[in-house]
Amino acid sequence: MSARSAIRRAVALGVGSALPSRILTNEELAKTVDTTHDWIVERTGIHQRHIAAEGQMTSDLATDAARAALTMAGMDVGDIDLIVLATATPDQTFPATATRVQHNLGMSHGCAFDVQAVCSGFVYALTVAAQFIETGKARGALVIGAETFSRILDWSDRSTCVLFGDGAGAVVLRGEDGTGTTADRGVLSTELRSDGQHNASLYVDGGPSTTGVAGHLRMNGREVFKHAVRNLAEIGEAALAGAGLTADDVTWVIPHQANARIITSTAQKIGIPMEQVIVTVQDHANTSAASIPLAMDVAVRDGRIKPGDLLLLEAMGGGFTWGGATIRW
């Protein structure tokens, strides 16, 4: 256990999630595109995904997840002075979707803003919020990942439309004094990376300053897979090293839920057995920035994640961006 000077920690006190009520199964998709349930499961591990209803926005899902997290934490908006929302599918080009969530919660103090790092967005947002708390700029924070990726999918492209779903997850952080050791509760380390040369491997073919419309998601799956396993393993090991920890200290890995094969390969590369990996991709598909907090919420509520557990988070998304974090629950 590495000793450090006393430090302000961003402690996770509650988690929540929200999923649209509509479930789209592989069998249903097979009626509209050239695919089968077995083909999708074999290559991705996905069985189903949730699809936002007409008029249901990213901010709606984010608000519901935030309320659930606040309830678990036993806190209200008066205890929160920062909202950081990770999303690649905002309600509007501007203002930030986080401000809509702020308004929905009845909160008019503090600040709220979005972070855009696609599937790595939640780790990026967590990093930002933790630093606000650690430096004393915020007392309590809501960190949210929320997406309605169904709005930017090309539903005729079987290579992409089968992979994604909609949803939101949120975590409540509060500042608490720690001892400066790895036994402290809260965020112990974060690591972020990006490399813009890989834009063409995973991107949306539109935007306000290019086409004037939102566009559709495009992906080179083979390139993404190749970089994902390497980058996720690297960032996981870097996050552990940054806290003075090793793979043997990890209780649970909560990876970005993109593809079961990527999750398995990354765990093997880091040296963590699959029995210690939280996997929800089969139920949610890839929900981008929402996937890690969604998986965390499932595992907290079903009792797998317990107080004192050491969590390793890791994600990679378009850009490429990637990031990792360690949290003592």
Summary of the structure (lengths in Angstrom):
residues: 329
radius of gyration: 18.5
end to end distance: 16.5
largest distance: 59.8
contacts: 1261
relative contact order: 0.20
helix: 39%
strand: 27%
